[in-house]
Every structure is written in C-alpha cells, then in structure tokens.
Amino acid sequence: MLHTPFHLGGVTREPWRDLPNGRAARTHWFALSDPHGASLAFSRLLEERPVDARLIVLGDIIDRGPGGLEILRRLDADKDALLLHGNHELLAWCALRAKAHGWVQREAFRIWTAHGGDLTLRQFREELASGREEPDPEHSEIPAIFGRIFRRMRPWHEDGDLFFVHGGVAPDHPEESLAAFSDPAGTPDGANASEATWDTPYHYAWYRQPKSPIRTPVVIQGKPRLLVHGHTPLPPDACITQQAINVDVGYGIKSAVEIKGRQFRRWFVKTDEIIGNLDHPVS
C-alpha cells in the first residue's frame, strides 16, 4: 500500500516485499515499461537503478510523449539492456517498413497515428530530413536508430519463475499468446512480429491482463510463472496480484520494479510529459 504522496519529478520508493507465491528470479532486474516518450521520468527512474541490476524495458518506448527519440538513443548506448516488443513498436514497424502487405500497412498506420504515433512519425521525418538520423538500411522511412532498437527487441524473456512480457499471457490460452512469434530469442525483421497483430486477441504484446486478480496460475511450458508486464494501466495498489506484477501504473505516473532473488520493490515518479489520446484502449 502506498502512503507517500507523489510529487512532480520526485521519486517515491516502496520497501522490499516478497514475490508472490514464493517465486524467485535468477538475475537482479530493474524493469520499466511504457515510458511512451516520457524521457525525463525515464531518466529519473534510471538514476535509482543499482549498478548491478540489469535493465529490462517491457516495450512502448515511443509515442504520446516528446522524448521517444531521446529514450531510443539512451537505450542504443546501453547494449546490455534487454528490450521487449511493445504493441506501439510493432505498429510503427508495420506501418513504416518497406514492402509490407498494403492493407495491413494502411491499417497499422491508421491505428498507430491515431494513438500517439503521429508525434513519433513527425519526429522521425524531421530527423531524416535534417540528416540528424540516417535511414534504416532496409526501410527508408524508418530512422536507423529505431531499426537497431527494434531488431534488438524480443517478444518475451524468461528468468527463473518469472516471465517478462509487454501485454501478458492468457491463462487459458498460453500457446495462442506465444504462437504469434515463433523465435523468442531471434532478432526479427518484422515479418513475423507485426503482421496484423491487433487481430490476435491473445497476442503477447496486445493481451490485457484482467483487472480483477487472476485466480488460475499462468502455466507456460508446463511451469507456473509470475508475469511481469505492462500495457494495461492500473492504479499502483491494483498492480500486484498472486500471478502478476504490472509495471504500468498509468499516464501521470511512471514506475520501475526492482527484482532480486525472492523479493521486489517499486519506484514511482510523477510526470506531465504524456500527451495525446489517453482514453483509447490502444495503450
């Protein structure tokens, strides 16, 4: 339970707690999700990261806030950071990449630009036109920096009892959630990662974990897992259940989750950087 009030730009930290159901991680993690261009809040949270904790970003780096490119550049310099697909990155890639199927590309472009991608698109075009960014070698409308980041992204990551993913995994349909991408360790060129992902109800980057607590254990490859995800903004006190830790606490607050062994703690920073359409479910 949070007792400390949030102050713009100030960081609130919770005490250590045990992970639900005795779950444990092998790696010391510092997890962030859904920065959505809030580069000041992103940087402020990173100042709290312990030097021995590995950064994992659960997607939705871009769109809605003005600092998406700044976050991309920061992550481009951090080669050890582990990056996962967000639905916004998948939409952007599908909308802009060369030789995409026409109707898929048009629909991706429509959805993307209606939900914060218009800002990113304008920034991409300005960077390319000014020469500040070179185009991606394979896709002329995509800045090379976004191409590099996207190719580093994975659909999910497993560590001990934990399963990191952007959207989630449907408890009753785990195979369908993960079948949308066949090579979790690969570096996709977009062919498998972004074709009509919004039409797949259980897709790992689009699935919304239920707002009410999940009673059924999430079993992936025969093993119960604790999900660590973003995508579905909820109040901080509703983000911890027996089956999942949700890192996305809403548009006015950004959070990070530090996980070490069998314990975790959360960090929060209030931000006013997010703009655009905040009411539509394309989070």
SEVEX-729292 format. One record per residue (C-alpha): y, x, z; residue in one letter. Coordinates in nm, 2 decimals, padded with zeros to 4 digits, always signed. Each point is the difference from the previous one (the first is absolute). Example, Ala and Ser with C-alpha at 12.3 -4.5 7.8 and 13.67 -1.06 7.14 Angstrom:
+--------+--------+--------+------+
!      y !      x !      z ! code !
+--------+--------+--------+------+
! -00.45 ! +01.23 ! +00.78 !    A !
! +00.34 ! +00.14 ! -00.07 !    S !
+--------+--------+--------+------+
***
This chain:
+--------+--------+--------+------+
!      y !      x !      z ! code !
+--------+--------+--------+------+
! +00.00 ! +00.00 ! +00.00 !    M !
! +00.34 ! +00.13 ! -00.10 !    L !
! +00.27 ! +00.00 ! +00.27 !    H !
! +00.26 ! +00.24 ! -00.13 !    T !
! +00.27 ! -00.15 ! -00.23 !    P !
! +00.04 ! +00.14 ! -00.35 !    F !
! +00.32 ! +00.18 ! -00.09 !    H !
! +00.10 ! +00.08 ! -00.35 !    L !
! -00.11 ! +00.35 ! -00.08 !    G !
! -00.16 ! +00.06 ! +00.34 !    G !
! -00.37 ! +00.05 ! +00.05 !    V !
! -00.21 ! -00.20 ! +00.24 !    T !
! -00.33 ! +00.14 ! +00.11 !    R !
! -00.29 ! -00.18 ! +00.16 !    E !
! -00.24 ! +00.17 ! +00.24 !    P !
! -00.35 ! +00.11 ! -00.10 !    W !
! -00.27 ! -00.27 ! -00.02 !    R !
! -00.37 ! -00.01 ! -00.07 !    D !
! -00.10 ! -00.09 ! -00.35 !    L !
! -00.17 ! -00.35 ! -00.02 !    P !
! -00.37 ! -00.02 ! +00.06 !    N !
! -00.04 ! +00.36 ! +00.09 !    G !
! +00.07 ! +00.12 ! -00.36 !    R !
! +00.09 ! +00.36 ! -00.06 !    A !
! +00.16 ! +00.22 ! -00.27 !    A !
! -00.11 ! +00.36 ! -00.08 !    R !
! +00.35 ! +00.10 ! -00.12 !    T !
! +00.33 ! -00.01 ! +00.18 !    H !
! +00.21 ! -00.24 ! -00.22 !    W !
! +00.36 ! -00.11 ! -00.03 !    F !
! -00.01 ! -00.32 ! -00.21 !    A !
! +00.29 ! -00.17 ! -00.17 !    L !
! +00.00 ! -00.30 ! -00.24 !    S !
! +00.24 ! -00.20 ! -00.21 !    D !
! +00.31 ! +00.22 ! +00.02 !    P !
! +00.14 ! -00.19 ! -00.30 !    H !
! +00.28 ! +00.25 ! -00.07 !    G !
! +00.12 ! +00.01 ! +00.36 !    A !
! +00.03 ! +00.38 ! -00.01 !    S !
! +00.21 ! +00.04 ! +00.31 !    L !
! -00.25 ! -00.19 ! +00.22 !    A !
! -00.28 ! +00.19 ! -00.17 !    F !
! +00.16 ! +00.33 ! +00.08 !    S !
! +00.07 ! -00.10 ! +00.35 !    R !
! -00.36 ! -00.09 ! +00.07 !    L !
! -00.12 ! +00.32 ! -00.16 !    L !
! +00.21 ! +00.19 ! +00.26 !    E !
! -00.24 ! -00.13 ! +00.26 !    E !
! -00.31 ! +00.11 ! -00.17 !    R !
! -00.19 ! +00.26 ! +00.20 !    P !
! -00.05 ! +00.33 ! -00.19 !    V !
! -00.38 ! -00.03 ! +00.01 !    D !
! -00.01 ! -00.36 ! -00.12 !    A !
! -00.07 ! -00.07 ! -00.37 !    R !
! +00.22 ! -00.24 ! -00.18 !    L !
! -00.15 ! -00.30 ! -00.17 !    I !
! +00.22 ! -00.25 ! -00.19 !    V !
! -00.17 ! -00.34 ! -00.07 !    L !
! +00.20 ! -00.08 ! -00.31 !    G !
! +00.31 ! -00.20 ! -00.10 !    D !
! +00.23 ! +00.30 ! +00.00 !    I !
! +00.23 ! -00.14 ! -00.26 !    I !
! +00.20 ! -00.32 ! -00.07 !    D !
! +00.25 ! -00.20 ! +00.20 !    R !
! +00.18 ! +00.29 ! +00.17 !    G !
! +00.23 ! +00.26 ! -00.16 !    P !
! -00.20 ! +00.31 ! +00.11 !    G !
! -00.33 ! -00.03 ! -00.18 !    G !
! +00.06 ! +00.31 ! -00.21 !    L !
! +00.10 ! +00.20 ! +00.30 !    E !
! -00.33 ! -00.09 ! +00.17 !    I !
! -00.19 ! +00.08 ! -00.31 !    L !
! +00.16 ! +00.35 ! -00.01 !    R !
! -00.07 ! +00.06 ! +00.37 !    R !
! -00.37 ! -00.10 ! -00.05 !    L !
! -00.01 ! +00.21 ! -00.32 !    D !
! +00.08 ! +00.30 ! +00.21 !    A !
! -00.26 ! -00.08 ! +00.26 !    D !
! -00.32 ! +00.08 ! -00.18 !    K !
! -00.21 ! -00.07 ! +00.32 !    D !
! +00.12 ! -00.36 ! +00.03 !    A !
! -00.27 ! -00.25 ! -00.09 !    L !
! +00.14 ! -00.29 ! -00.21 !    L !
! -00.16 ! -00.34 ! -00.07 !    L !
! +00.08 ! -00.26 ! -00.27 !    H !
! +00.24 ! -00.27 ! +00.09 !    G !
! +00.02 ! -00.31 ! -00.21 !    N !
! +00.36 ! +00.09 ! -00.10 !    H !
! -00.11 ! +00.34 ! -00.14 !    E !
! -00.29 ! -00.17 ! -00.19 !    L !
! +00.25 ! -00.25 ! -00.15 !    L !
! +00.25 ! +00.27 ! -00.09 !    A !
! -00.27 ! +00.21 ! -00.17 !    W !
! -00.14 ! -00.30 ! -00.19 !    C !
! +00.35 ! -00.12 ! -00.11 !    A !
! +00.12 ! +00.34 ! -00.13 !    L !
! -00.30 ! +00.20 ! -00.12 !    R !
! -00.05 ! +00.05 ! -00.37 !    A !
! -00.27 ! -00.19 ! -00.19 !    K !
! -00.06 ! -00.26 ! +00.26 !    A !
! -00.14 ! -00.34 ! -00.11 !    H !
! +00.30 ! -00.20 ! -00.11 !    G !
! -00.04 ! -00.32 ! +00.21 !    W !
! -00.10 ! +00.20 ! +00.31 !    V !
! +00.30 ! +00.23 ! -00.04 !    Q !
! +00.24 ! -00.29 ! -00.05 !    R !
! -00.13 ! -00.19 ! +00.31 !    E !
! +00.01 ! +00.31 ! +00.21 !    A !
! +00.35 ! +00.07 ! -00.11 !    F !
! +00.11 ! -00.35 ! +00.08 !    R !
! -00.15 ! +00.00 ! +00.35 !    I !
! +00.11 ! +00.35 ! +00.08 !    W !
! +00.36 ! -00.04 ! -00.10 !    T !
! +00.03 ! -00.33 ! +00.18 !    A !
! -00.10 ! +00.15 ! +00.33 !    H !
! +00.19 ! +00.32 ! +00.05 !    G !
! -00.11 ! +00.19 ! -00.31 !    G !
! +00.33 ! -00.07 ! -00.18 !    D !
! +00.16 ! +00.25 ! +00.23 !    L !
! -00.27 ! +00.26 ! -00.06 !    T !
! +00.01 ! -00.05 ! -00.37 !    L !
! +00.37 ! +00.05 ! -00.01 !    R !
! -00.03 ! +00.32 ! +00.20 !    Q !
! -00.29 ! +00.13 ! -00.22 !    F !
! +00.21 ! -00.06 ! -00.32 !    R !
! +00.30 ! +00.17 ! +00.15 !    E !
! -00.20 ! +00.30 ! +00.11 !    E !
! -00.16 ! +00.04 ! -00.34 !    L !
! +00.33 ! -00.06 ! -00.19 !    A !
! +00.19 ! +00.26 ! +00.20 !    S !
! -00.28 ! +00.26 ! -00.03 !    G !
! -00.04 ! +00.02 ! +00.38 !    R !
! -00.36 ! -00.10 ! -00.05 !    E !
! -00.23 ! +00.09 ! -00.29 !    E !
! -00.22 ! -00.27 ! -00.14 !    P !
! -00.37 ! -00.02 ! +00.09 !    D !
! -00.20 ! +00.19 ! -00.27 !    P !
! -00.20 ! -00.31 ! -00.09 !    E !
! +00.25 ! -00.28 ! +00.07 !    H !
! +00.35 ! +00.04 ! -00.12 !    S !
! +00.16 ! -00.28 ! +00.21 !    E !
! -00.14 ! +00.15 ! +00.33 !    I !
! +00.17 ! +00.29 ! +00.17 !    P !
! -00.24 ! +00.29 ! +00.05 !    A !
! +00.04 ! -00.01 ! +00.37 !    I !
! -00.13 ! -00.36 ! +00.02 !    F !
! -00.29 ! +00.10 ! -00.23 !    G !
! -00.09 ! +00.29 ! +00.23 !    R !
! +00.01 ! -00.22 ! +00.31 !    I !
! -00.20 ! -00.28 ! -00.16 !    F !
! -00.27 ! +00.24 ! -00.12 !    R !
! -00.03 ! +00.13 ! +00.36 !    R !
! -00.05 ! -00.35 ! +00.13 !    M !
! -00.34 ! -00.13 ! +00.11 !    R !
! -00.11 ! -00.36 ! +00.04 !    P !
! -00.11 ! +00.06 ! +00.36 !    W !
! -00.11 ! +00.26 ! +00.25 !    H !
! -00.28 ! +00.01 ! +00.25 !    E !
! +00.00 ! +00.21 ! +00.32 !    D !
! -00.25 ! -00.05 ! +00.28 !    G !
! +00.01 ! -00.37 ! +00.09 !    D !
! +00.33 ! -00.06 ! -00.17 !    L !
! +00.07 ! -00.13 ! -00.35 !    F !
! +00.35 ! +00.05 ! -00.13 !    F !
! +00.12 ! -00.23 ! -00.28 !    V !
! +00.32 ! -00.16 ! -00.11 !    H !
! -00.09 ! -00.37 ! -00.01 !    G !
! -00.33 ! -00.04 ! +00.17 !    G !
! -00.36 ! -00.09 ! -00.05 !    V !
! -00.13 ! -00.36 ! +00.01 !    A !
! -00.26 ! -00.02 ! +00.28 !    P !
! -00.22 ! -00.23 ! -00.20 !    D !
! +00.05 ! +00.17 ! -00.33 !    H !
! +00.03 ! +00.38 ! +00.06 !    P !
! -00.18 ! +00.09 ! -00.32 !    E !
! +00.25 ! -00.21 ! -00.20 !    E !
! +00.29 ! +00.16 ! +00.17 !    S !
! -00.11 ! +00.35 ! -00.08 !    L !
! -00.15 ! -00.06 ! -00.34 !    A !
! +00.35 ! -00.01 ! -00.15 !    A !
! -00.02 ! +00.38 ! -00.01 !    F !
! -00.32 ! +00.19 ! -00.06 !    S !
! +00.10 ! +00.35 ! +00.10 !    D !
! +00.18 ! +00.02 ! +00.33 !    P !
! +00.02 ! +00.38 ! -00.01 !    A !
! +00.13 ! +00.01 ! -00.35 !    G !
! +00.34 ! +00.05 ! -00.15 !    T !
! +00.05 ! -00.31 ! -00.22 !    P !
! +00.19 ! -00.01 ! -00.33 !    D !
! +00.07 ! -00.37 ! +00.06 !    G !
! -00.28 ! -00.15 ! -00.21 !    A !
! -00.21 ! -00.11 ! +00.30 !    N !
! +00.28 ! -00.01 ! +00.26 !    A !
! +00.24 ! -00.25 ! -00.14 !    S !
! -00.14 ! -00.25 ! -00.26 !    E !
! +00.09 ! -00.35 ! +00.12 !    A !
! -00.05 ! +00.09 ! +00.37 !    T !
! +00.20 ! -00.31 ! +00.11 !    W !
! -00.28 ! -00.22 ! -00.14 !    D !
! -00.26 ! +00.14 ! +00.23 !    T !
! +00.03 ! -00.19 ! +00.33 !    P !
! -00.19 ! +00.26 ! +00.21 !    Y !
! +00.15 ! +00.31 ! -00.16 !    H !
! +00.05 ! +00.28 ! +00.26 !    Y !
! +00.37 ! +00.04 ! -00.08 !    A !
! +00.08 ! -00.37 ! -00.02 !    W !
! -00.23 ! -00.16 ! +00.26 !    Y !
! +00.18 ! -00.14 ! +00.30 !    R !
! -00.17 ! +00.04 ! +00.34 !    Q !
! +00.01 ! -00.34 ! +00.18 !    P !
! +00.29 ! -00.05 ! +00.23 !    K !
! -00.24 ! -00.14 ! +00.27 !    S !
! -00.24 ! +00.26 ! +00.15 !    P !
! -00.31 ! +00.08 ! -00.19 !    I !
! -00.31 ! -00.09 ! +00.20 !    R !
! -00.25 ! +00.14 ! -00.25 !    T !
! -00.04 ! +00.38 ! +00.00 !    P !
! +00.10 ! +00.15 ! -00.33 !    V !
! -00.32 ! +00.17 ! -00.12 !    V !
! +00.04 ! +00.26 ! -00.28 !    I !
! -00.30 ! +00.17 ! -00.14 !    Q !
! -00.21 ! -00.12 ! +00.29 !    G !
! +00.24 ! +00.13 ! +00.27 !    K !
! +00.25 ! -00.20 ! +00.21 !    P !
! +00.35 ! +00.14 ! -00.06 !    R !
! +00.35 ! -00.02 ! +00.15 !    L !
! +00.24 ! -00.07 ! -00.28 !    L !
! +00.34 ! +00.18 ! +00.00 !    V !
! +00.21 ! -00.18 ! -00.26 !    H !
! +00.35 ! -00.13 ! -00.10 !    G !
! +00.12 ! -00.25 ! -00.26 !    H !
! +00.01 ! -00.31 ! +00.23 !    T !
! +00.31 ! +00.01 ! +00.21 !    P !
! -00.05 ! -00.13 ! +00.35 !    L !
! +00.18 ! +00.03 ! +00.33 !    P !
! -00.10 ! +00.32 ! +00.19 !    P !
! -00.19 ! -00.19 ! +00.27 !    D !
! -00.21 ! -00.18 ! -00.26 !    A !
! -00.10 ! +00.32 ! -00.18 !    C !
! -00.29 ! +00.12 ! +00.22 !    I !
! -00.33 ! -00.19 ! +00.00 !    T !
! -00.36 ! +00.10 ! +00.08 !    Q !
! -00.06 ! +00.06 ! -00.37 !    Q !
! +00.33 ! +00.14 ! -00.14 !    A !
! +00.32 ! +00.19 ! +00.06 !    I !
! +00.28 ! -00.13 ! -00.22 !    N !
! +00.27 ! +00.27 ! -00.06 !    V !
! +00.24 ! -00.25 ! -00.18 !    D !
! +00.22 ! -00.16 ! +00.27 !    V !
! +00.25 ! -00.15 ! -00.23 !    G !
! +00.31 ! +00.07 ! -00.20 !    Y !
! +00.25 ! +00.08 ! +00.27 !    G !
! -00.23 ! +00.24 ! +00.19 !    I !
! -00.21 ! +00.28 ! -00.13 !    K !
! -00.29 ! +00.14 ! +00.20 !    S !
! -00.25 ! +00.29 ! +00.02 !    A !
! -00.33 ! +00.01 ! +00.17 !    V !
! -00.13 ! +00.33 ! +00.15 !    E !
! -00.38 ! +00.00 ! +00.04 !    I !
! -00.18 ! +00.28 ! +00.18 !    K !
! -00.37 ! -00.03 ! +00.10 !    G !
! -00.05 ! -00.33 ! +00.17 !    R !
! +00.37 ! -00.07 ! +00.07 !    Q !
! +00.31 ! -00.11 ! -00.19 !    F !
! +00.37 ! -00.06 ! +00.06 !    R !
! +00.27 ! -00.15 ! -00.21 !    R !
! +00.36 ! +00.10 ! -00.09 !    W !
! +00.27 ! -00.23 ! -00.12 !    F !
! +00.34 ! +00.04 ! -00.16 !    V !
! +00.24 ! -00.28 ! -00.10 !    K !
! +00.15 ! +00.02 ! -00.35 !    T !
! +00.25 ! -00.19 ! -00.21 !    D !
! -00.09 ! +00.18 ! -00.32 !    E !
! -00.23 ! -00.27 ! -00.15 !    I !
! +00.16 ! -00.23 ! -00.26 !    I !
! -00.13 ! -00.24 ! -00.27 !    G !
! -00.24 ! -00.29 ! +00.01 !    N !
! -00.16 ! +00.00 ! +00.35 !    L !
! -00.14 ! -00.35 ! +00.01 !    D !
! -00.26 ! +00.01 ! -00.28 !    H !
! -00.36 ! +00.09 ! +00.09 !    P !
! +00.00 ! +00.31 ! -00.23 !    V !
! +00.05 ! +00.23 ! +00.29 !    S !
+--------+--------+--------+------+
***
